[in-house]
Amino acid sequence: MFVIFGTTSRKIEEEKGYFVCPQCQVLRPYVLASMQTWFTLFFIPLFPVGEKNNRHVECKECSTTFYPRVLDFNRYTVDGQILGEESQVTT
Ligand SMILES: [Zn+2]
């Protein structure tokens, strides 16, 4: 019997929301994701064997990836609502 094992790289999605994509220049949905190496048996990922790395932000529309730093200037909530000064006063 053959036992086929190895490793694969999986994308772990950590966070979703809306941001102004520097590429599209308009409000787009994004996903914050990391890559992680997983041990596989018969091509089925069983458990992670490494640290999360390559943390990045991906525009769901144009698929361009950015440094997570791009979210520092994000002023939109997960619903796509703008975080205006008015809402900061009332909260
Ligand atoms: Zn984009």
PDB file of the backbone (N, CA, C, O) and the ligand in Angstrom, with CONECT records:
HET     ZN  A 101       1
ATOM      1  N   MET A   1       0.844  -1.201   0.000  1.00  0.00           N
ATOM      2  CA  MET A   1       0.000   0.000   0.000  1.00  0.00           C
ATOM      3  C   MET A   1       0.877   1.247   0.000  1.00  0.00           C
ATOM      4  O   MET A   1       1.838   1.351   0.761  1.00  0.00           O
ATOM      5  N   PHE A   2       0.536   2.160  -0.841  1.00  0.00           N
ATOM      6  CA  PHE A   2       1.258   3.426  -0.910  1.00  0.00           C
ATOM      7  C   PHE A   2       0.659   4.430   0.067  1.00  0.00           C
ATOM      8  O   PHE A   2      -0.557   4.598   0.156  1.00  0.00           O
ATOM      9  N   VAL A   3       1.536   5.077   0.779  1.00  0.00           N
ATOM     10  CA  VAL A   3       1.083   6.197   1.609  1.00  0.00           C
ATOM     11  C   VAL A   3       1.645   7.472   0.988  1.00  0.00           C
ATOM     12  O   VAL A   3       2.858   7.675   0.933  1.00  0.00           O
ATOM     13  N   ILE A   4       0.764   8.295   0.538  1.00  0.00           N
ATOM     14  CA  ILE A   4       1.183   9.531  -0.104  1.00  0.00           C
ATOM     15  C   ILE A   4       1.024  10.688   0.873  1.00  0.00           C
ATOM     16  O   ILE A   4      -0.083  11.017   1.300  1.00  0.00           O
ATOM     17  N   PHE A   5       2.159  11.299   1.216  1.00  0.00           N
ATOM     18  CA  PHE A   5       2.070  12.450   2.108  1.00  0.00           C
ATOM     19  C   PHE A   5       2.982  13.558   1.622  1.00  0.00           C
ATOM     20  O   PHE A   5       3.857  13.338   0.785  1.00  0.00           O
ATOM     21  N   GLY A   6       2.777  14.711   2.137  1.00  0.00           N
ATOM     22  CA  GLY A   6       3.584  15.852   1.734  1.00  0.00           C
ATOM     23  C   GLY A   6       3.095  17.105   2.427  1.00  0.00           C
ATOM     24  O   GLY A   6       2.449  17.041   3.473  1.00  0.00           O
ATOM     25  N   THR A   7       3.403  18.227   1.845  1.00  0.00           N
ATOM     26  CA  THR A   7       2.929  19.490   2.409  1.00  0.00           C
ATOM     27  C   THR A   7       2.300  20.330   1.307  1.00  0.00           C
ATOM     28  O   THR A   7       2.609  20.177   0.126  1.00  0.00           O
ATOM     29  N   THR A   8       1.432  21.197   1.719  1.00  0.00           N
ATOM     30  CA  THR A   8       0.818  22.116   0.780  1.00  0.00           C
ATOM     31  C   THR A   8       0.683  23.475   1.441  1.00  0.00           C
ATOM     32  O   THR A   8       0.684  23.588   2.667  1.00  0.00           O
ATOM     33  N   SER A   9       0.569  24.479   0.634  1.00  0.00           N
ATOM     34  CA  SER A   9       0.414  25.824   1.142  1.00  0.00           C
ATOM     35  C   SER A   9      -1.062  26.205   1.079  1.00  0.00           C
ATOM     36  O   SER A   9      -1.700  26.109   0.031  1.00  0.00           O
ATOM     37  N   ARG A  10      -1.589  26.637   2.218  1.00  0.00           N
ATOM     38  CA  ARG A  10      -3.000  27.024   2.232  1.00  0.00           C
ATOM     39  C   ARG A  10      -3.132  28.501   2.555  1.00  0.00           C
ATOM     40  O   ARG A  10      -2.324  29.085   3.277  1.00  0.00           O
ATOM     41  N   LYS A  11      -4.165  29.072   2.002  1.00  0.00           N
ATOM     42  CA  LYS A  11      -4.456  30.470   2.311  1.00  0.00           C
ATOM     43  C   LYS A  11      -5.442  30.506   3.466  1.00  0.00           C
ATOM     44  O   LYS A  11      -6.532  29.942   3.380  1.00  0.00           O
ATOM     45  N   ILE A  12      -5.052  31.174   4.553  1.00  0.00           N
ATOM     46  CA  ILE A  12      -5.911  31.302   5.721  1.00  0.00           C
ATOM     47  C   ILE A  12      -6.522  32.697   5.718  1.00  0.00           C
ATOM     48  O   ILE A  12      -5.806  33.689   5.853  1.00  0.00           O
ATOM     49  N   GLU A  13      -7.819  32.777   5.568  1.00  0.00           N
ATOM     50  CA  GLU A  13      -8.482  34.081   5.563  1.00  0.00           C
ATOM     51  C   GLU A  13      -8.751  34.519   6.994  1.00  0.00           C
ATOM     52  O   GLU A  13      -9.369  33.792   7.772  1.00  0.00           O
ATOM     53  N   GLU A  14      -8.282  35.714   7.333  1.00  0.00           N
ATOM     54  CA  GLU A  14      -8.385  36.178   8.717  1.00  0.00           C
ATOM     55  C   GLU A  14      -9.444  37.249   8.912  1.00  0.00           C
ATOM     56  O   GLU A  14     -10.059  37.349   9.974  1.00  0.00           O
ATOM     57  N   GLU A  15      -9.646  38.034   7.889  1.00  0.00           N
ATOM     58  CA  GLU A  15     -10.521  39.181   8.064  1.00  0.00           C
ATOM     59  C   GLU A  15     -11.059  39.611   6.707  1.00  0.00           C
ATOM     60  O   GLU A  15     -10.376  39.502   5.689  1.00  0.00           O
ATOM     61  N   LYS A  16     -12.295  40.101   6.710  1.00  0.00           N
ATOM     62  CA  LYS A  16     -12.887  40.613   5.484  1.00  0.00           C
ATOM     63  C   LYS A  16     -13.481  41.975   5.729  1.00  0.00           C
ATOM     64  O   LYS A  16     -13.853  42.304   6.856  1.00  0.00           O
ATOM     65  N   GLY A  17     -13.571  42.761   4.695  1.00  0.00           N
ATOM     66  CA  GLY A  17     -14.175  44.073   4.848  1.00  0.00           C
ATOM     67  C   GLY A  17     -14.130  44.836   3.538  1.00  0.00           C
ATOM     68  O   GLY A  17     -13.991  44.258   2.460  1.00  0.00           O
ATOM     69  N   TYR A  18     -14.252  46.144   3.660  1.00  0.00           N
ATOM     70  CA  TYR A  18     -14.200  46.993   2.480  1.00  0.00           C
ATOM     71  C   TYR A  18     -13.071  47.991   2.625  1.00  0.00           C
ATOM     72  O   TYR A  18     -12.792  48.468   3.725  1.00  0.00           O
ATOM     73  N   PHE A  19     -12.426  48.304   1.524  1.00  0.00           N
ATOM     74  CA  PHE A  19     -11.402  49.337   1.520  1.00  0.00           C
ATOM     75  C   PHE A  19     -11.354  49.978   0.141  1.00  0.00           C
ATOM     76  O   PHE A  19     -11.876  49.439  -0.836  1.00  0.00           O
ATOM     77  N   VAL A  20     -10.721  51.130   0.087  1.00  0.00           N
ATOM     78  CA  VAL A  20     -10.528  51.755  -1.218  1.00  0.00           C
ATOM     79  C   VAL A  20      -9.273  51.150  -1.819  1.00  0.00           C
ATOM     80  O   VAL A  20      -8.160  51.430  -1.374  1.00  0.00           O
ATOM     81  N   CYS A  21      -9.460  50.332  -2.814  1.00  0.00           N
ATOM     82  CA  CYS A  21      -8.349  49.639  -3.456  1.00  0.00           C
ATOM     83  C   CYS A  21      -7.465  50.640  -4.190  1.00  0.00           C
ATOM     84  O   CYS A  21      -7.952  51.390  -5.036  1.00  0.00           O
ATOM     85  N   PRO A  22      -6.169  50.659  -3.875  1.00  0.00           N
ATOM     86  CA  PRO A  22      -5.260  51.588  -4.563  1.00  0.00           C
ATOM     87  C   PRO A  22      -5.197  51.341  -6.069  1.00  0.00           C
ATOM     88  O   PRO A  22      -4.834  52.232  -6.837  1.00  0.00           O
ATOM     89  N   GLN A  23      -5.547  50.142  -6.479  1.00  0.00           N
ATOM     90  CA  GLN A  23      -5.513  49.797  -7.892  1.00  0.00           C
ATOM     91  C   GLN A  23      -6.803  50.236  -8.591  1.00  0.00           C
ATOM     92  O   GLN A  23      -6.762  50.870  -9.645  1.00  0.00           O
ATOM     93  N   CYS A  24      -7.954  49.889  -7.989  1.00  0.00           N
ATOM     94  CA  CYS A  24      -9.265  50.214  -8.574  1.00  0.00           C
ATOM     95  C   CYS A  24      -9.658  51.663  -8.310  1.00  0.00           C
ATOM     96  O   CYS A  24     -10.448  52.237  -9.060  1.00  0.00           O
ATOM     97  N   GLN A  25      -9.111  52.262  -7.244  1.00  0.00           N
ATOM     98  CA  GLN A  25      -9.413  53.633  -6.846  1.00  0.00           C
ATOM     99  C   GLN A  25     -10.853  53.828  -6.375  1.00  0.00           C
ATOM    100  O   GLN A  25     -11.313  54.963  -6.251  1.00  0.00           O
ATOM    101  N   VAL A  26     -11.560  52.746  -6.114  1.00  0.00           N
ATOM    102  CA  VAL A  26     -12.912  52.826  -5.569  1.00  0.00           C
ATOM    103  C   VAL A  26     -13.069  51.808  -4.443  1.00  0.00           C
ATOM    104  O   VAL A  26     -12.176  51.000  -4.186  1.00  0.00           O
ATOM    105  N   LEU A  27     -14.238  51.866  -3.770  1.00  0.00           N
ATOM    106  CA  LEU A  27     -14.512  50.967  -2.656  1.00  0.00           C
ATOM    107  C   LEU A  27     -14.693  49.539  -3.147  1.00  0.00           C
ATOM    108  O   LEU A  27     -15.534  49.265  -4.004  1.00  0.00           O
ATOM    109  N   ARG A  28     -13.892  48.632  -2.594  1.00  0.00           N
ATOM    110  CA  ARG A  28     -13.916  47.231  -3.004  1.00  0.00           C
ATOM    111  C   ARG A  28     -13.888  46.317  -1.774  1.00  0.00           C
ATOM    112  O   ARG A  28     -13.355  46.694  -0.731  1.00  0.00           O
ATOM    113  N   PRO A  29     -14.459  45.125  -1.898  1.00  0.00           N
ATOM    114  CA  PRO A  29     -14.287  44.160  -0.807  1.00  0.00           C
ATOM    115  C   PRO A  29     -12.860  43.615  -0.804  1.00  0.00           C
ATOM    116  O   PRO A  29     -12.262  43.408  -1.860  1.00  0.00           O
ATOM    117  N   TYR A  30     -12.320  43.384   0.398  1.00  0.00           N
ATOM    118  CA  TYR A  30     -10.977  42.823   0.509  1.00  0.00           C
ATOM    119  C   TYR A  30     -11.000  41.630   1.440  1.00  0.00           C
ATOM    120  O   TYR A  30     -11.952  41.423   2.193  1.00  0.00           O
ATOM    121  N   VAL A  31      -9.959  40.869   1.375  1.00  0.00           N
ATOM    122  CA  VAL A  31      -9.751  39.803   2.349  1.00  0.00           C
ATOM    123  C   VAL A  31      -8.311  39.899   2.847  1.00  0.00           C
ATOM    124  O   VAL A  31      -7.371  40.034   2.063  1.00  0.00           O
ATOM    125  N   LEU A  32      -8.161  39.826   4.178  1.00  0.00           N
ATOM    126  CA  LEU A  32      -6.835  39.802   4.797  1.00  0.00           C
ATOM    127  C   LEU A  32      -6.481  38.340   5.022  1.00  0.00           C
ATOM    128  O   LEU A  32      -7.182  37.631   5.744  1.00  0.00           O
ATOM    129  N   ALA A  33      -5.407  37.892   4.412  1.00  0.00           N
ATOM    130  CA  ALA A  33      -5.089  36.466   4.462  1.00  0.00           C
ATOM    131  C   ALA A  33      -3.605  36.229   4.706  1.00  0.00           C
ATOM    132  O   ALA A  33      -2.767  37.098   4.462  1.00  0.00           O
ATOM    133  N   SER A  34      -3.302  35.025   5.196  1.00  0.00           N
ATOM    134  CA  SER A  34      -1.922  34.593   5.377  1.00  0.00           C
ATOM    135  C   SER A  34      -1.739  33.249   4.684  1.00  0.00           C
ATOM    136  O   SER A  34      -2.705  32.531   4.426  1.00  0.00           O
ATOM    137  N   MET A  35      -0.505  32.927   4.391  1.00  0.00           N
ATOM    138  CA  MET A  35      -0.200  31.612   3.839  1.00  0.00           C
ATOM    139  C   MET A  35       0.382  30.741   4.948  1.00  0.00           C
ATOM    140  O   MET A  35       1.136  31.226   5.792  1.00  0.00           O
ATOM    141  N   GLN A  36       0.036  29.469   4.946  1.00  0.00           N
ATOM    142  CA  GLN A  36       0.534  28.551   5.969  1.00  0.00           C
ATOM    143  C   GLN A  36       0.773  27.182   5.339  1.00  0.00           C
ATOM    144  O   GLN A  36      -0.009  26.724   4.506  1.00  0.00           O
ATOM    145  N   THR A  37       1.857  26.542   5.747  1.00  0.00           N
ATOM    146  CA  THR A  37       2.171  25.204   5.242  1.00  0.00           C
ATOM    147  C   THR A  37       1.423  24.150   6.051  1.00  0.00           C
ATOM    148  O   THR A  37       1.435  24.183   7.282  1.00  0.00           O
ATOM    149  N   TRP A  38       0.776  23.223   5.366  1.00  0.00           N
ATOM    150  CA  TRP A  38       0.011  22.162   6.023  1.00  0.00           C
ATOM    151  C   TRP A  38       0.545  20.803   5.617  1.00  0.00           C
ATOM    152  O   TRP A  38       0.941  20.596   4.470  1.00  0.00           O
ATOM    153  N   PHE A  39       0.552  19.877   6.569  1.00  0.00           N
ATOM    154  CA  PHE A  39       0.896  18.494   6.297  1.00  0.00           C
ATOM    155  C   PHE A  39      -0.285  17.827   5.614  1.00  0.00           C
ATOM    156  O   PHE A  39      -1.424  17.949   6.065  1.00  0.00           O
ATOM    157  N   THR A  40      -0.010  17.118   4.520  1.00  0.00           N
ATOM    158  CA  THR A  40      -1.101  16.452   3.803  1.00  0.00           C
ATOM    159  C   THR A  40      -0.881  14.947   3.764  1.00  0.00           C
ATOM    160  O   THR A  40       0.251  14.472   3.674  1.00  0.00           O
ATOM    161  N   LEU A  41      -1.977  14.209   3.832  1.00  0.00           N
ATOM    162  CA  LEU A  41      -1.966  12.769   3.670  1.00  0.00           C
ATOM    163  C   LEU A  41      -2.993  12.436   2.595  1.00  0.00           C
ATOM    164  O   LEU A  41      -4.175  12.758   2.720  1.00  0.00           O
ATOM    165  N   PHE A  42      -2.524  11.795   1.553  1.00  0.00           N
ATOM    166  CA  PHE A  42      -3.373  11.550   0.378  1.00  0.00           C
ATOM    167  C   PHE A  42      -4.006  12.859  -0.123  1.00  0.00           C
ATOM    168  O   PHE A  42      -5.182  12.916  -0.483  1.00  0.00           O
ATOM    169  N   PHE A  43      -3.172  13.898  -0.127  1.00  0.00           N
ATOM    170  CA  PHE A  43      -3.552  15.210  -0.645  1.00  0.00           C
ATOM    171  C   PHE A  43      -4.609  15.922   0.206  1.00  0.00           C
ATOM    172  O   PHE A  43      -5.155  16.943  -0.210  1.00  0.00           O
ATOM    173  N   ILE A  44      -4.894  15.389   1.382  1.00  0.00           N
ATOM    174  CA  ILE A  44      -5.843  16.054   2.284  1.00  0.00           C
ATOM    175  C   ILE A  44      -5.062  16.772   3.380  1.00  0.00           C
ATOM    176  O   ILE A  44      -4.353  16.126   4.152  1.00  0.00           O
ATOM    177  N   PRO A  45      -5.179  18.098   3.461  1.00  0.00           N
ATOM    178  CA  PRO A  45      -4.475  18.835   4.516  1.00  0.00           C
ATOM    179  C   PRO A  45      -4.989  18.421   5.889  1.00  0.00           C
ATOM    180  O   PRO A  45      -6.191  18.481   6.149  1.00  0.00           O
ATOM    181  N   LEU A  46      -4.083  18.001   6.766  1.00  0.00           N
ATOM    182  CA  LEU A  46      -4.490  17.517   8.084  1.00  0.00           C
ATOM    183  C   LEU A  46      -4.250  18.538   9.196  1.00  0.00           C
ATOM    184  O   LEU A  46      -5.146  18.828   9.989  1.00  0.00           O
ATOM    185  N   PHE A  47      -3.033  19.078   9.245  1.00  0.00           N
ATOM    186  CA  PHE A  47      -2.725  20.058  10.286  1.00  0.00           C
ATOM    187  C   PHE A  47      -1.603  20.973   9.810  1.00  0.00           C
ATOM    188  O   PHE A  47      -0.808  20.598   8.948  1.00  0.00           O
ATOM    189  N   PRO A  48      -1.546  22.179  10.379  1.00  0.00           N
ATOM    190  CA  PRO A  48      -0.497  23.127   9.972  1.00  0.00           C
ATOM    191  C   PRO A  48       0.852  22.740  10.551  1.00  0.00           C
ATOM    192  O   PRO A  48       0.928  22.269  11.686  1.00  0.00           O
ATOM    193  N   VAL A  49       1.904  22.929   9.794  1.00  0.00           N
ATOM    194  CA  VAL A  49       3.252  22.595  10.265  1.00  0.00           C
ATOM    195  C   VAL A  49       4.157  23.823  10.324  1.00  0.00           C
ATOM    196  O   VAL A  49       5.339  23.711  10.648  1.00  0.00           O
ATOM    197  N   GLY A  50       3.617  24.963  10.019  1.00  0.00           N
ATOM    198  CA  GLY A  50       4.462  26.144  10.037  1.00  0.00           C
ATOM    199  C   GLY A  50       3.710  27.364  10.545  1.00  0.00           C
ATOM    200  O   GLY A  50       2.504  27.324  10.790  1.00  0.00           O
ATOM    201  N   GLU A  51       4.446  28.429  10.693  1.00  0.00           N
ATOM    202  CA  GLU A  51       3.845  29.683  11.102  1.00  0.00           C
ATOM    203  C   GLU A  51       3.090  30.294   9.929  1.00  0.00           C
ATOM    204  O   GLU A  51       3.361  30.009   8.762  1.00  0.00           O
ATOM    205  N   LYS A  52       2.140  31.141  10.284  1.00  0.00           N
ATOM    206  CA  LYS A  52       1.493  31.920   9.226  1.00  0.00           C
ATOM    207  C   LYS A  52       2.492  32.938   8.711  1.00  0.00           C
ATOM    208  O   LYS A  52       3.198  33.572   9.496  1.00  0.00           O
ATOM    209  N   ASN A  53       2.555  33.095   7.410  1.00  0.00           N
ATOM    210  CA  ASN A  53       3.436  34.118   6.864  1.00  0.00           C
ATOM    211  C   ASN A  53       2.819  34.722   5.608  1.00  0.00           C
ATOM    212  O   ASN A  53       1.710  34.369   5.205  1.00  0.00           O
ATOM    213  N   ASN A  54       3.559  35.633   5.007  1.00  0.00           N
ATOM    214  CA  ASN A  54       3.064  36.324   3.824  1.00  0.00           C
ATOM    215  C   ASN A  54       1.695  36.951   4.040  1.00  0.00           C
ATOM    216  O   ASN A  54       0.809  36.852   3.191  1.00  0.00           O
ATOM    217  N   ARG A  55       1.536  37.600   5.193  1.00  0.00           N
ATOM    218  CA  ARG A  55       0.264  38.259   5.476  1.00  0.00           C
ATOM    219  C   ARG A  55       0.035  39.352   4.431  1.00  0.00           C
ATOM    220  O   ARG A  55       0.903  40.189   4.185  1.00  0.00           O
ATOM    221  N   HIS A  56      -1.126  39.326   3.838  1.00  0.00           N
ATOM    222  CA  HIS A  56      -1.384  40.299   2.784  1.00  0.00           C
ATOM    223  C   HIS A  56      -2.865  40.621   2.674  1.00  0.00           C
ATOM    224  O   HIS A  56      -3.717  39.882   3.166  1.00  0.00           O
ATOM    225  N   VAL A  57      -3.148  41.720   2.030  1.00  0.00           N
ATOM    226  CA  VAL A  57      -4.509  42.146   1.759  1.00  0.00           C
ATOM    227  C   VAL A  57      -4.772  41.963   0.277  1.00  0.00           C
ATOM    228  O   VAL A  57      -3.979  42.386  -0.565  1.00  0.00           O
ATOM    229  N   GLU A  58      -5.880  41.335  -0.029  1.00  0.00           N
ATOM    230  CA  GLU A  58      -6.181  41.050  -1.422  1.00  0.00           C
ATOM    231  C   GLU A  58      -7.492  41.706  -1.824  1.00  0.00           C
ATOM    232  O   GLU A  58      -8.505  41.539  -1.144  1.00  0.00           O
ATOM    233  N   CYS A  59      -7.481  42.447  -2.920  1.00  0.00           N
ATOM    234  CA  CYS A  59      -8.694  43.040  -3.464  1.00  0.00           C
ATOM    235  C   CYS A  59      -9.484  41.940  -4.175  1.00  0.00           C
ATOM    236  O   CYS A  59      -8.963  41.256  -5.056  1.00  0.00           O
ATOM    237  N   LYS A  60     -10.751  41.781  -3.775  1.00  0.00           N
ATOM    238  CA  LYS A  60     -11.556  40.703  -4.342  1.00  0.00           C
ATOM    239  C   LYS A  60     -11.946  40.984  -5.794  1.00  0.00           C
ATOM    240  O   LYS A  60     -12.368  40.086  -6.522  1.00  0.00           O
ATOM    241  N   GLU A  61     -11.799  42.235  -6.196  1.00  0.00           N
ATOM    242  CA  GLU A  61     -12.240  42.619  -7.537  1.00  0.00           C
ATOM    243  C   GLU A  61     -11.117  42.445  -8.575  1.00  0.00           C
ATOM    244  O   GLU A  61     -11.310  41.807  -9.610  1.00  0.00           O
ATOM    245  N   CYS A  62      -9.945  43.022  -8.281  1.00  0.00           N
ATOM    246  CA  CYS A  62      -8.863  42.970  -9.260  1.00  0.00           C
ATOM    247  C   CYS A  62      -7.788  41.966  -8.860  1.00  0.00           C
ATOM    248  O   CYS A  62      -6.831  41.752  -9.604  1.00  0.00           O
ATOM    249  N   SER A  63      -7.943  41.333  -7.660  1.00  0.00           N
ATOM    250  CA  SER A  63      -7.018  40.304  -7.173  1.00  0.00           C
ATOM    251  C   SER A  63      -5.606  40.815  -6.921  1.00  0.00           C
ATOM    252  O   SER A  63      -4.681  40.022  -6.752  1.00  0.00           O
ATOM    253  N   THR A  64      -5.435  42.132  -6.895  1.00  0.00           N
ATOM    254  CA  THR A  64      -4.129  42.684  -6.555  1.00  0.00           C
ATOM    255  C   THR A  64      -3.891  42.517  -5.059  1.00  0.00           C
ATOM    256  O   THR A  64      -4.816  42.681  -4.264  1.00  0.00           O
ATOM    257  N   THR A  65      -2.655  42.192  -4.666  1.00  0.00           N
ATOM    258  CA  THR A  65      -2.345  42.049  -3.251  1.00  0.00           C
ATOM    259  C   THR A  65      -1.526  43.239  -2.773  1.00  0.00           C
ATOM    260  O   THR A  65      -0.726  43.816  -3.510  1.00  0.00           O
ATOM    261  N   PHE A  66      -1.759  43.584  -1.503  1.00  0.00           N
ATOM    262  CA  PHE A  66      -1.088  44.728  -0.908  1.00  0.00           C
ATOM    263  C   PHE A  66      -0.543  44.344   0.459  1.00  0.00           C
ATOM    264  O   PHE A  66      -0.936  43.328   1.032  1.00  0.00           O
ATOM    265  N   TYR A  67       0.370  45.170   0.980  1.00  0.00           N
ATOM    266  CA  TYR A  67       0.809  44.993   2.355  1.00  0.00           C
ATOM    267  C   TYR A  67      -0.368  45.308   3.280  1.00  0.00           C
ATOM    268  O   TYR A  67      -1.195  46.160   2.955  1.00  0.00           O
ATOM    269  N   PRO A  68      -0.454  44.623   4.443  1.00  0.00           N
ATOM    270  CA  PRO A  68      -1.555  44.899   5.387  1.00  0.00           C
ATOM    271  C   PRO A  68      -1.595  46.364   5.814  1.00  0.00           C
ATOM    272  O   PRO A  68      -2.624  46.864   6.268  1.00  0.00           O
ATOM    273  N   ARG A  69      -0.461  47.039   5.660  1.00  0.00           N
ATOM    274  CA  ARG A  69      -0.337  48.458   5.991  1.00  0.00           C
ATOM    275  C   ARG A  69      -1.375  49.316   5.267  1.00  0.00           C
ATOM    276  O   ARG A  69      -1.753  50.386   5.743  1.00  0.00           O
ATOM    277  N   VAL A  70      -1.830  48.828   4.107  1.00  0.00           N
ATOM    278  CA  VAL A  70      -2.773  49.594   3.303  1.00  0.00           C
ATOM    279  C   VAL A  70      -4.071  49.837   4.074  1.00  0.00           C
ATOM    280  O   VAL A  70      -4.809  50.774   3.771  1.00  0.00           O
ATOM    281  N   LEU A  71      -4.346  48.994   5.070  1.00  0.00           N
ATOM    282  CA  LEU A  71      -5.588  49.119   5.846  1.00  0.00           C
ATOM    283  C   LEU A  71      -5.487  50.188   6.935  1.00  0.00           C
ATOM    284  O   LEU A  71      -6.496  50.564   7.533  1.00  0.00           O
ATOM    285  N   ASP A  72      -4.266  50.677   7.194  1.00  0.00           N
ATOM    286  CA  ASP A  72      -4.093  51.710   8.204  1.00  0.00           C
ATOM    287  C   ASP A  72      -4.874  52.972   7.863  1.00  0.00           C
ATOM    288  O   ASP A  72      -5.301  53.715   8.747  1.00  0.00           O
ATOM    289  N   PHE A  73      -5.048  53.194   6.586  1.00  0.00           N
ATOM    290  CA  PHE A  73      -5.743  54.396   6.140  1.00  0.00           C
ATOM    291  C   PHE A  73      -7.193  54.093   5.779  1.00  0.00           C
ATOM    292  O   PHE A  73      -7.907  54.948   5.255  1.00  0.00           O
ATOM    293  N   ASN A  74      -7.617  52.867   6.065  1.00  0.00           N
ATOM    294  CA  ASN A  74      -8.981  52.459   5.730  1.00  0.00           C
ATOM    295  C   ASN A  74      -9.984  53.152   6.648  1.00  0.00           C
ATOM    296  O   ASN A  74      -9.839  53.127   7.870  1.00  0.00           O
ATOM    297  N   ARG A  75     -10.986  53.761   6.059  1.00  0.00           N
ATOM    298  CA  ARG A  75     -11.987  54.459   6.866  1.00  0.00           C
ATOM    299  C   ARG A  75     -13.372  53.846   6.659  1.00  0.00           C
ATOM    300  O   ARG A  75     -14.390  54.512   6.845  1.00  0.00           O
ATOM    301  N   TYR A  76     -13.397  52.576   6.273  1.00  0.00           N
ATOM    302  CA  TYR A  76     -14.671  51.932   6.019  1.00  0.00           C
ATOM    303  C   TYR A  76     -14.880  50.756   6.969  1.00  0.00           C
ATOM    304  O   TYR A  76     -13.932  50.071   7.353  1.00  0.00           O
ATOM    305  N   THR A  77     -16.131  50.541   7.337  1.00  0.00           N
ATOM    306  CA  THR A  77     -16.456  49.417   8.205  1.00  0.00           C
ATOM    307  C   THR A  77     -16.618  48.149   7.359  1.00  0.00           C
ATOM    308  O   THR A  77     -16.512  48.201   6.134  1.00  0.00           O
ATOM    309  N   VAL A  78     -16.873  47.022   8.007  1.00  0.00           N
ATOM    310  CA  VAL A  78     -17.043  45.767   7.280  1.00  0.00           C
ATOM    311  C   VAL A  78     -18.278  45.792   6.395  1.00  0.00           C
ATOM    312  O   VAL A  78     -18.389  44.998   5.460  1.00  0.00           O
ATOM    313  N   ASP A  79     -19.225  46.714   6.688  1.00  0.00           N
ATOM    314  CA  ASP A  79     -20.442  46.812   5.873  1.00  0.00           C
ATOM    315  C   ASP A  79     -20.263  47.752   4.691  1.00  0.00           C
ATOM    316  O   ASP A  79     -21.165  47.896   3.866  1.00  0.00           O
ATOM    317  N   GLY A  80     -19.110  48.386   4.609  1.00  0.00           N
ATOM    318  CA  GLY A  80     -18.881  49.322   3.529  1.00  0.00           C
ATOM    319  C   GLY A  80     -19.321  50.730   3.876  1.00  0.00           C
ATOM    320  O   GLY A  80     -19.342  51.609   3.014  1.00  0.00           O
ATOM    321  N   GLN A  81     -19.679  50.952   5.163  1.00  0.00           N
ATOM    322  CA  GLN A  81     -20.077  52.285   5.609  1.00  0.00           C
ATOM    323  C   GLN A  81     -18.823  53.086   5.923  1.00  0.00           C
ATOM    324  O   GLN A  81     -17.846  52.568   6.465  1.00  0.00           O
ATOM    325  N   ILE A  82     -18.880  54.370   5.566  1.00  0.00           N
ATOM    326  CA  ILE A  82     -17.717  55.206   5.846  1.00  0.00           C
ATOM    327  C   ILE A  82     -17.718  55.620   7.310  1.00  0.00           C
ATOM    328  O   ILE A  82     -18.761  55.961   7.867  1.00  0.00           O
ATOM    329  N   LEU A  83     -16.539  55.588   7.928  1.00  0.00           N
ATOM    330  CA  LEU A  83     -16.402  55.987   9.321  1.00  0.00           C
ATOM    331  C   LEU A  83     -16.180  57.494   9.354  1.00  0.00           C
ATOM    332  O   LEU A  83     -15.045  57.970   9.372  1.00  0.00           O
ATOM    333  N   GLY A  84     -17.281  58.231   9.361  1.00  0.00           N
ATOM    334  CA  GLY A  84     -17.194  59.678   9.337  1.00  0.00           C
ATOM    335  C   GLY A  84     -16.963  60.259  10.711  1.00  0.00           C
ATOM    336  O   GLY A  84     -16.998  59.544  11.712  1.00  0.00           O
ATOM    337  N   GLU A  85     -16.726  61.573  10.762  1.00  0.00           N
ATOM    338  CA  GLU A  85     -16.503  62.224  12.049  1.00  0.00           C
ATOM    339  C   GLU A  85     -17.775  62.239  12.887  1.00  0.00           C
ATOM    340  O   GLU A  85     -17.716  62.221  14.116  1.00  0.00           O
ATOM    341  N   GLU A  86     -18.938  62.273  12.209  1.00  0.00           N
ATOM    342  CA  GLU A  86     -20.212  62.307  12.933  1.00  0.00           C
ATOM    343  C   GLU A  86     -20.387  61.067  13.808  1.00  0.00           C
ATOM    344  O   GLU A  86     -20.806  61.167  14.961  1.00  0.00           O
ATOM    345  N   SER A  87     -20.061  59.892  13.249  1.00  0.00           N
ATOM    346  CA  SER A  87     -20.250  58.669  14.000  1.00  0.00           C
ATOM    347  C   SER A  87     -19.258  58.580  15.173  1.00  0.00           C
ATOM    348  O   SER A  87     -19.525  57.918  16.176  1.00  0.00           O
ATOM    349  N   GLN A  88     -18.123  59.253  15.029  1.00  0.00           N
ATOM    350  CA  GLN A  88     -17.155  59.234  16.116  1.00  0.00           C
ATOM    351  C   GLN A  88     -17.631  60.077  17.292  1.00  0.00           C
ATOM    352  O   GLN A  88     -17.308  59.790  18.445  1.00  0.00           O
ATOM    353  N   VAL A  89     -18.408  61.127  16.988  1.00  0.00           N
ATOM    354  CA  VAL A  89     -18.920  61.985  18.043  1.00  0.00           C
ATOM    355  C   VAL A  89     -19.997  61.270  18.844  1.00  0.00           C
ATOM    356  O   VAL A  89     -20.031  61.369  20.071  1.00  0.00           O
ATOM    357  N   THR A  90     -20.883  60.545  18.148  1.00  0.00           N
ATOM    358  CA  THR A  90     -22.015  59.913  18.814  1.00  0.00           C
ATOM    359  C   THR A  90     -21.613  58.658  19.585  1.00  0.00           C
ATOM    360  O   THR A  90     -22.339  58.229  20.482  1.00  0.00           O
ATOM    361  N   THR A  91     -20.482  58.071  19.252  1.00  0.00           N
ATOM    362  CA  THR A  91     -20.128  56.825  19.952  1.00  0.00           C
ATOM    363  C   THR A  91     -19.284  57.095  21.185  1.00  0.00           C
ATOM    364  O   THR A  91     -18.901  56.160  21.888  1.00  0.00           O
TER     365      THR A  91
HETATM  366 ZN    ZN A 101      -8.803  46.334  -6.757  1.00  0.00          ZN2+
END
